């Protein structure tokens, strides 16, 4: 190894490495052979009756109770084929249920994937799919979200709605497309039966053509006419303007049509009179009130092009239950024009391509399909297990000679009912499962042996910002977690600790908070986001609960110092980090509380939360160091070619020791690039190339000197600017995009610059970003530029980009 030419003292190579490693003399034995679950079980035996968790309602759960509840849940997961290192996604607000859930996953041998419920749907779907999660644990509050995810994510076998007695009977909130006033408005504005039915071309924004709608009506006629007889009685739910009804009514004795819009039915009633039908009866009823019709024993029940508007999959199930009751002993249920989930991505892609090529329709193309329900065929096959009356289910493509969105991306379902001959449900395999609290309570915790989990097994996967436009999953093992919270020297974990959890459960600080308490006998206090952000509520909770240890991002810490220093009065130990510390705010705190511990905690998710820490003992005038390696950890400063650098020379920070995670999930090349063999430690192992720049100080502390690349930290969140740029560029109106972090109006914020050949409005671009990125990644300012300034080397001169002030954007326009 060549020693850097920038060395300050003339060491031999061996002496130089030895000298640098004197800063890394951190190894302690005792806990590094035990898994998280083994250490938790030891803690349960030591303090069984101590309070482990207190939720936002001040409900307390002891270590013993937490152990029992998680054991039952763990047994349930094992009985449903969860095995070592299977991933389980968790979407829960901070609660004892969250703690029980992740403990259960670990005890079953799995790894949990915490997901922030505030993320856009597309991002959540990506995280579940990328992690190949086998189960999703959530609560009834998010039933709209989780029922959609169940069918949208192929890897999911099922979800557990942990607070619901019956997960199938949880009602989704009203869908925008189920609003009566919406369809009444459509009915009032309509000019014909096509517009009255809301038949809009998703590509052009215009009404679908008469030829397409004639084929739509012909399709249902061709499929049902062989099954209908003159003496039959038919019910159509969602008959709307009667396009299906007027084709089929002449074939049967009596035809009942329902719809939730009075205005549309008024138009349909006039058409019935004009056409001279005397066998049609209309009723204004939403689908979930169909049992109030007063009629039953229908030979056929039709739901044609309606279920995509339903509130959710559970809503469909409840309507279907009523439909089965209304169907005759031998009857049929026709579910037509079903939007095909398996073709959803192809459909949306075709819309995006059309928008990019047809300038005149660009702003009329319907890209957002978050309100509509798309169904896979397996969904209907699972109904056969729940309804033994179902004799058969058949699927067919739409019959059409015209290529349209109705013919290319939809299908029909015919379900035959035979109530006298019930099918054998034992021979059927369910594709997807929905479990509730009763399923957990009814589970018999048998004596089956627990899986053997060791320190090298996966504990969780946590996602961070990625430069490719997609988040990347960091695989953290049991041993990594143990190194963070057991036998450490940067804080004193004691049984009398009471910690208020402030980090997002999907943020790596939660590892310090959760396991720092639960593996050391402390008490974890949980609160909701709204209470934490209200300074007075936060202060009241800290005092009332006697919170004596807490973690905060440096930005949040700065705000609290400025607003009310008294808020910290009960705190004995405060850990802050996530961004560079403000000397002014730390000095203000230390002046008010000279005896209290305050620790600067630095580290990436890839090295399990904290890598270096620095205990701030006194008021200072200079930058605050990020510190020295914590127990069982190492750090090195290297040149761009990977050579060790001596004291005082700025280079990249490489991190090593027992905190280095396994790497990135599904990204072997990136893992090989960022996680490298450690040639310097006697223990071997691996190093993580952090991308952060720093330098050694004489006393073995490291001083932070910024980022090597374009990854930034803002308000405690790690953000890849490239990810935001990729999402900006995914808008068809953006030709070029660059995002920077800059101080604006005395506050750091993200500024997105873009070049648009179509004169894209910044508000429309912001709407596009809101649908694909979490709120903390949305630039505070979006500025359109005619050209990007360039350096002599042809690269964008970022320092020449206009500031918001320069283009006339003031505080009053900041969102």
Secondary structure, 3 states (H helix, E strand, C coil): CCCCCCCCCCCCHHHHHHHHHHHHCCCCCCCCCCCHHHHHHHHHHHCCCCEEEECCCCCEEEHHHHHHHHHHHHHHHHHCCCCCCCEEEECCCCCHHHHHHHHHHHHCCCEEEECCCCCCHHHHHHHHHHCCCCEEEECHHHHHHHHHHHHHCCCCCEEEECCCCCHHHCCCCCCHHHCHHHHHHHHHHCCCHHHHCCCECCCCCCECCHHHHHHHHHHHHHHHCCCCCCCCEEEEECCCCCCCHHHHHHHCCEEEEEECCHHHHHHHHHHHHHHCCCCEEEEECCHHHHHHHCCCCEEEEEEECCHHHCCCHHHHHHHHHHHHHHEEEEEEEEEEEEEEHHHHHHHHHHHHHHHHHCHHHCCCCCCCCCCCCCECHHHHHHHHHHCCCEEEEEEEECCCCCCCHHHHCEEEEEEEEECCCCCCHHHCCCCCEEECHHHHHCCCCCCCCCCCCCCCCEEEEEEECCCCCCCEEEEEEHHHHHHHHCCCCCCCCCCCCEEECCCCCCCCHHHHHHHHHHCCCCEEECCCHHHHHCHHHHHHHHHHHCCCEEEEEHHHHHHHHHHCHHHHCCCCEEEEECCCCCHHHHHHHHHHCCCCEEEEEECCHHHCCCCEEEECCCCCCCCCCCEEECCCEEEEEECCCCCECCCCCCEEEEEEECCCCCEECCCHHHHHHHEEECCCCCCCCEEEEEEEEEEECCCCCEEEEEECCCEEEECCEEEEHHHHHHHHHCCCCCCEEEEEEEEECCEEEEEEEEECCCCCCHHHHHHHHHCCCCHHHCCCEEEECCCCCECCCCCECHHHCCCCCCCCCCHHHCC
